[in-house]
């Protein structure tokens, strides 16, 4: 078992990484002082797999459990789903003395977390991520929210969980496409922040794809450590935390233009990293050799590298909707070689040119 403490003063919490961790959920919730109804929010894919184990763990610890499902898929991460969730929380008697458990991937965590942040002006919540992407990224750091028809994650709040419980065994039921998608966020940390971690993934990619449990635990722990270190310095993305958006500016645009159906999040991030590395080469921050290493690792992990074609005006509009856009200029995260980041500032038009999308 690995326990990582995220130090955010009164918002501090632990990340527990362990095989078979679901069985300890109820005890851990009780130990941190949670009470009342435990509203377990999941989806039709995850609930049949792990809902019973979570219900048993929570009820054995003395909690009343309400199980709520929301639809599965990024296209349902919207206000309609959120309002239906509020109706279910009300019907289940979830009051200010209760708490939310987010059981699932990134969409479940984002929507359930935002519901917890806004229900009765905020009730506690616990993240129980069951996808690799959620385990290494979205469950850590307190970003919650929903999408707007004109852009991803435009509605949300910074709201930290009380606990993140990562059961590595849940990855056994994750399909390979979603597992590979999670690796995009892992690669992101290596490219933008930590060269030794990039080299670790590079050297062990075959065993990681084969889901070696010891390597998975090492990989998840280091990813969480890297994210926690940044979040501790910049909880609400005043500056530094933006580096964790490496690959996301153009990736989010592709997601939005695909209607959140053609690409899953990690695939879009992989494409965004290819383009971010291209921008970095054009800016003189990254050598062609390092670009080739980044491109090769993304490819080796089974992620897409062929950039889809979109109408120029639609692409400009999608990029302009990025949350890091201010005064018509976007703070864009580049890579300085591998393992370091740099921030540059460009208009959407300049980004299309530098990334080669105008070619």
C-alpha positions in Angstrom: 0.0 0.0 0.0 1.2 3.5 -0.8 -0.3 6.6 0.9 0.5 10.1 -0.5 -0.5 13.1 1.5 -1.6 16.2 -0.4 -0.8 19.2 1.8 -3.4 22.0 1.2 -3.8 23.3 4.8 -7.5 22.8 5.7 -8.1 21.1 2.3 -5.5 18.4 2.8 -6.2 14.8 2.1 -4.6 11.4 1.5 -4.3 9.4 -1.7 -4.4 5.7 -1.0 -3.0 3.4 -3.7 -3.5 -0.3 -3.0 -4.6 -3.5 -4.6 -8.0 -4.5 -3.1 -8.5 -1.0 -1.6 -12.3 -1.0 -2.2 -12.8 -3.2 0.9 -11.4 -0.5 3.1 -13.5 2.4 1.8 -16.1 2.4 4.6 -13.5 2.2 7.4 -11.5 5.0 5.8 -14.5 7.2 5.4 -15.5 6.6 9.0 -11.9 7.3 10.2 -11.9 10.8 8.6 -15.2 11.7 10.3 -17.7 11.4 7.4 -21.3 10.7 8.5 -24.8 10.4 7.2 -25.9 9.1 3.8 -23.2 8.0 1.5 -24.4 8.8 -2.0 -22.4 6.6 -4.4 -22.5 8.1 -7.9 -21.4 5.8 -10.7 -22.5 4.8 -14.2 -24.0 1.7 -15.9 -20.6 0.4 -16.9 -18.9 0.6 -13.5 -21.8 0.1 -11.0 -22.4 -3.6 -12.0 -18.7 -4.3 -11.5 -17.9 -2.5 -8.2 -21.1 -1.1 -6.9 -21.9 -4.1 -4.6 -18.4 -4.1 -3.1 -18.6 -0.4 -2.4 -22.1 -0.7 -0.9 -20.9 -3.6 1.4 -17.9 -1.7 2.6 -19.8 1.5 3.4 -22.8 -0.3 5.0 -20.5 -2.5 7.1 -19.0 0.8 8.4 -22.4 2.0 9.5 -23.4 4.3 6.6 -26.7 4.4 4.9 -26.0 4.0 1.2 -27.8 5.6 -1.8 -26.6 4.3 -5.2 -27.1 6.7 -8.1 -26.2 6.3 -11.7 -25.5 8.9 -14.4 -25.1 8.0 -18.1 -21.7 6.9 -19.3 -19.7 9.1 -21.6 -18.2 12.6 -22.0 -21.3 13.7 -24.0 -23.3 13.4 -20.8 -21.1 15.6 -18.8 -23.5 18.5 -19.0 -26.2 20.5 -17.1 -28.9 18.1 -17.9 -27.1 15.2 -16.2 -26.2 17.5 -13.3 -29.8 18.6 -12.7 -31.0 14.9 -12.8 -28.3 14.2 -10.2 -29.6 16.9 -8.0 -33.0 15.4 -8.2 -31.6 12.0 -7.1 -29.7 13.5 -4.2 -32.9 15.2 -3.0 -34.9 12.0 -3.3 -32.2 10.0 -1.4 -32.3 12.4 1.5 -28.7 13.6 1.0 -28.4 16.6 3.4 -25.5 18.7 4.7 -24.4 15.9 7.0 -24.0 13.5 4.2 -21.3 12.9 1.6 -20.7 11.8 -2.0 -18.6 8.9 -3.3 -17.5 9.2 -7.0 -17.1 5.7 -8.3 -15.9 5.6 -11.9 -13.7 7.5 -14.4 -13.1 11.1 -15.1 -16.6 12.0 -16.1 -18.1 10.5 -12.9 -15.5 12.2 -10.8 -15.9 15.6 -12.4 -19.8 15.6 -12.3 -20.1 14.0 -8.9 -17.4 16.4 -7.5 -19.2 19.4 -8.9 -22.5 18.2 -7.5 -20.9 17.8 -4.1 -19.3 21.3 -4.4 -22.7 22.9 -5.1 -25.3 20.7 -3.3 -26.5 22.6 -0.3 -23.4 24.9 -0.8 -21.0 22.1 -0.5 -20.8 18.6 1.1 -17.8 16.3 1.4 -16.9 13.9 -1.3 -14.5 11.0 -1.9 -12.9 10.0 -5.2 -12.8 6.3 -6.0 -11.4 6.3 -9.6 -11.6 3.1 -11.6 -9.9 4.2 -14.9 -6.2 4.8 -15.4 -6.9 8.4 -16.5 -8.8 9.2 -13.4 -6.3 7.5 -11.1 -3.3 9.4 -12.5 -4.9 12.7 -13.1 -8.5 13.8 -12.8 -9.3 12.4 -9.3 -6.4 14.4 -7.8 -6.3 18.2 -7.4 -10.0 19.2 -6.9 -11.0 20.2 -10.4 -14.7 19.5 -10.8 -17.2 20.6 -13.4 -19.2 20.0 -16.5 -18.9 20.9 -20.2 -20.7 23.7 -22.0 -21.9 23.1 -25.6 -19.2 25.6 -26.7 -16.3 24.3 -24.7 -15.0 21.6 -22.3 -14.9 22.2 -18.6 -16.1 25.8 -18.9 -18.4 25.4 -15.8 -16.9 24.1 -12.6 -15.2 24.7 -9.3 -12.0 23.9 -7.4 -13.3 21.6 -4.7 -10.9 19.1 -3.0 -12.0 15.6 -2.1 -11.7 14.4 1.5 -10.0 11.2 0.3 -8.8 9.6 -3.0 -8.9 5.7 -2.9 -7.2 4.0 -5.8 -7.8 0.3 -6.1 -5.3 -0.8 -8.9 -7.3 -4.1 -9.3 -10.1 -2.1 -10.9 -7.9 -1.6 -14.0 -8.4 -5.4 -14.8 -11.9 -4.6 -16.1 -10.9 -1.5 -18.1 -10.9 -1.9 -21.8 -7.6 -1.4 -23.7 -8.7 1.7 -25.4 -9.4 3.5 -22.1 -6.2 2.1 -20.6 -4.1 3.5 -23.4 -6.0 6.8 -23.1 -4.9 7.0 -19.5 -1.3 6.6 -20.6 -1.5 10.0 -22.4 -1.7 11.8 -19.0 1.2 9.7 -17.7 3.3 10.7 -20.7 2.3 14.3 -20.2 4.0 14.3 -16.7 7.2 12.9 -18.2 7.4 15.3 -21.1 6.5 18.5 -19.2 7.8 17.9 -15.7 10.0 14.8 -15.2 12.6 13.3 -17.6 13.4 10.3 -15.3 9.7 9.4 -15.3 9.5 9.7 -19.1 12.5 7.4 -19.3 10.8 4.9 -16.9 7.7 4.8 -19.1 9.8 4.6 -22.2 11.8 1.6 -20.8 8.8 -0.2 -19.4 6.1 0.5 -22.0 5.6 -3.1 -23.0 5.2 -4.3 -19.4 2.9 -1.4 -18.6 0.7 -2.3 -21.6 0.7 -5.8 -20.3 -0.6 -4.4 -17.0 2.2 -5.6 -14.7 0.7 -4.7 -11.3 3.9 -3.6 -9.6 4.8 -1.3 -12.5 1.2 0.1 -12.5 1.5 1.0 -8.8 4.9 2.7 -9.4 3.5 4.6 -12.4 0.3 5.7 -10.6 2.1 6.7 -7.5 4.7 8.8 -9.4 2.0 10.5 -11.5 0.0 11.4 -8.3 3.2 12.7 -6.7 4.0 14.9 -9.6 0.5 16.3 -9.8 0.3 16.8 -6.0 3.6 18.7 -6.0 2.2 21.2 -8.5 -1.3 21.4 -6.9 0.3 22.1 -3.5 2.1 25.2 -5.0 -0.9 26.4 -7.0 -4.2 24.9 -5.9 -6.4 27.1 -8.0 -4.3 27.5 -11.2 -3.2 31.0 -10.7 -0.1 30.2 -12.7 2.1 27.2 -12.3 -0.7 24.6 -12.3 -1.3 25.5 -16.0 1.7 23.3 -16.8 -0.5 20.3 -16.2 -2.5 21.3 -19.3 0.3 20.3 -21.6 -1.3 18.9 -24.7 -4.8 20.0 -23.6 -5.3 23.3 -25.4 -5.6 21.7 -28.8 -6.7 18.4 -27.4 -9.8 20.0 -25.9 -10.5 21.7 -29.2 -10.5 18.3 -30.9 -12.7 16.8 -28.3 -15.2 19.6 -28.6 -15.3 19.4 -32.4 -15.8 15.7 -32.3 -18.9 16.2 -30.2 -17.2 14.2 -27.4 -17.8 11.0 -29.3 -15.1 10.5 -31.9 -12.2 10.8 -29.4 -11.9 9.9 -25.8 -10.1 12.5 -23.6 -6.7 10.8 -23.5 -6.6 10.3 -27.3 -7.3 14.0 -27.8 -4.5 14.8 -25.3 -2.1 12.6 -27.2 -2.9 14.5 -30.4 -2.5 17.8 -28.5 0.9 16.7 -27.2 2.1 15.9 -30.7 1.1 19.4 -31.7 2.5 21.0 -28.5 5.8 19.4 -29.3 5.6 20.7 -32.8 5.1 24.2 -31.5 8.0 23.7 -29.1 10.2 22.7 -32.0 9.1 25.8 -34.0 9.8 28.0 -31.0 13.3 26.6 -30.6 12.6 24.9 -27.3 12.7 21.3 -28.4 15.1 19.4 -30.7 13.9 17.3 -33.5 15.5 14.3 -31.7 13.4 14.9 -28.6 10.3 15.4 -30.7 10.9 12.0 -32.3 11.2 10.4 -28.8 7.9 11.9 -27.7 6.2 10.9 -30.9 7.6 7.4 -30.7 6.4 6.9 -27.1 2.9 8.1 -27.8 2.8 5.7 -30.8 4.2 2.8 -28.8 1.5 3.3 -26.2 -1.1 2.8 -28.9 -2.3 6.4 -28.9 -3.3 8.3 -32.1 -0.8 10.6 -33.8 -2.6 11.4 -37.0 -4.2 14.8 -36.7 -7.8 15.0 -37.8 -8.9 17.6 -40.2 -11.4 20.3 -39.1 -12.7 23.4 -40.8 -10.3 26.3 -40.0 -13.0 28.7 -38.6 -14.5 26.0 -36.4 -11.0 25.1 -35.1 -10.2 28.7 -34.3 -13.5 29.1 -32.5 -12.9 25.9 -30.4 -9.3 27.0 -29.5 -10.5 30.5 -28.6 -12.9 28.9 -26.0 -10.0 27.6 -24.0 -10.1 28.6 -20.4 -6.5 29.9 -20.6 -7.5 32.5 -23.2 -7.3 36.1 -22.0 -7.7 39.1 -24.2 -7.5 37.0 -27.3 -4.2 35.4 -26.3 -3.7 31.8 -25.0 -1.1 30.8 -22.4 0.2 27.7 -24.2 2.4 25.1 -22.5 5.4 24.0 -24.4 8.1 21.4 -23.6 11.7 22.4 -23.2 13.3 19.2 -24.5 11.9 16.5 -22.3 11.2 16.9 -18.6 10.9 20.7 -18.5 8.1 23.1 -19.5 7.8 26.7 -20.8 4.8 29.0 -21.1 4.3 30.9 -24.3 1.6 33.3 -25.4 -0.1 33.1 -28.8 -3.3 34.0 -30.6 -5.3 31.0 -31.9 -4.2 32.0 -35.4 -0.5 31.8 -34.4 -1.0 28.4 -32.7 -2.5 27.0 -35.9 0.6 28.2 -37.9 3.2 27.0 -35.3 1.6 23.6 -34.9 1.5 23.0 -38.6 -2.3 22.9 -38.7 -2.3 25.7 -41.4 0.1 23.7 -43.6 
